[in-house]
Structure formats: C-alpha cells, structure tokens
Amino acid sequence: MRQIIALGGGGFSMEPDNPLLDWYILKQTKKTTPKICFIPTASGDSDHYISRYYNFFNKQNCKPSHLSLFKPPTRDLEGFILEKDIIYVGGGNTRNLLVLWKEWGLDDILRKAWNQGIVLAGISAGSICWFEEGVTDSFGEELEPMKCLGFLKGSHCPHYDGELDIRHSYHKLIYSGAIQAGIAADDGVAIHYIEQNISNIVSSRPKAKAYKVYLDNKVMKVIEEELQTNFLGSY
C-alpha cells in the first residue's frame, strides 16, 4: 500500500505545541516504534529545523533520524532510506530540493520507498514535491507554477489560508492554464493519499480545510470545492 501525507502547514515546525498531525503520521505505519527519517534539504539542512525535529520526535514512540545531503551519513543512501518506515520532508525552497534530489538520485530512491510501502510525508515544499505540479515562491517573490516529482496527479497549493495572495494566485494560474487543477490545503491540514486517492483529510485546527480547485470550462470560472476535513480534536 503506497501512502503520501501532504501537510499544507502545521506539524512540529509550525505548531510545536500541537502534535496532532505528527501523531497522525506516526500512526499510519501500524508499528509500535516506527523508524522516521527527516529530510531537511529544502531548508539547506537548517540546524535549527533539525533540532526542532529531534526535540519533538525524541519524545515520541519512534526512532528518529535525518538525512543530510550536505553531510551524508553514508554512501549507501538507498539502503539508509529503504530501511525506514516514514520519510518526512521539511519545508523551504522547492526548486533547490528537487535539483539536489535529482543530482543525488534521491528522487528515484524515494519512488522505490513509496513503492515499497514506506509512508511519505512532508510540509510545504515537502508537500508540493510529491505532485505533478505545485505553486511555489522558490524563484523569487512571485508565486509561480513548478513541475515536481509526479508521484501524485494534479497540482498542489499549501498554506492556502496562511500566505498573502496565495489563494488568488492559485486561481489565476489555474484559470490561465499555467497550472492544472489540484488540491489546496490550509495550514493545519494533512491530506492522506492511498495510491492516487484521497483516503482522509485531517486537521489540527477546527476551522482548517482542504479544497478541490479547478476551472469550470462551461462558465469559465475557477471553482473552489470544500472537501470534508476531520478535526483530530484536542490532546
């Protein structure tokens, strides 16, 4: 069973006092002590980001590790990745993430991990990367479309309620045909895919939602369809 959990925002890096989304990710392996690996490439392997990861996951029932492409832990990256239960990709610059992954062959390794049933998860850039296309500010100040790994069909827009003008920009790109229809997620929302289908949408915030966004060619209008989102509740 191939699983991807795409976080529009939230998790340990954005909500350090709200563990609901990260707990949800850990539960998907059905293992008592899953091995989870953080990949912080998009942030340039930020030491602070890595520290926040360990500060949270060292307190959970799991075995945390991380993969740095600036200081690789081993020459056998494939072996290192494929013995994990969860791969959790951090946010940052999506373009830099994809360029470095392809240079190191990590894109192919992660596809193998996905096909083997290792849970793939990520926030922001770490969420966009799994789709065919995503909305990113990696090129500068303006939001632009970007080709990604294509594990999941369609486009993706995270931080849908958390960044200025991102909703308008996503609609504009879909309307113009610059990017294909897709799924948008507010901060605090995780979209859980099994194969190519959405299995569940959960949130750590009561009002956070996910949306299907597409162009209705009959009326030439971008439609935003709210999807059922399940609040994980207090903890």
Steps between C-alpha positions, in 0.01 A plus 500: 500500500651831388431798726579872485395751766518857373493775762384842386662636814532402864687220670798534731655786303195729501300378799751380761229492767249314284616143419179377334622482139833341591325244720275419206801440276666269754184291531484417129779241515305287752834442676570551870832676441522613137827619350451854372752694290490878453633646173566875546650566153261785413621702800867446415518254790421772752647402838211668679247307292675170568514581873125569509441165330701309761353704785158370404559148370748398772204524739278273288486122461721490193861483383585835340788567261568752224665504160733784409624532143758751620640255756381157381493234774601230250583441134211254485210747500265241356567256779467778757159609367347162425538370856278779635124492563429871445675766293409853614609784269537853635407835349710764329602551138329240279722565197820446698353185653420349160831597341703346783285187519541435128876559518529245781248259349277543804190549284534144369575364848189666641289351222636158602412579862146595399460183295624296796231641727714744698280792609601826330404825672597863484407861561499792256784427254496150648133479405517661155784275384286184473255645246532556125496875556502746787475869580829635633690819579832320446590726206452827684220707647223401257314170517559284195417148380767233519536146368558251781552124547159389378436223752153653541288634215403865469628812673529601864489827691593497872461787750171583329380721785839587641676704233393831345352472148571127463131414446462768231826394332399132489163587346668726245750232395225238462280742304782584257595135452847560644437226753254212507216454745589369842467493875556793737554465873481752783764507769424225748364259239643166385372321190552124522531319168489126452618432146351788296189541713434724797434265791461762772541871565582596858572824679662622819290817491118494524436732205781391266389343172615349171354585160471364150579789263428478127381695196139449394530539124126548454493827694876572479524539875734347755303287745616444858330194647542451876591141589396316815772561758508312830623694802726277707378656823683629804779308669 
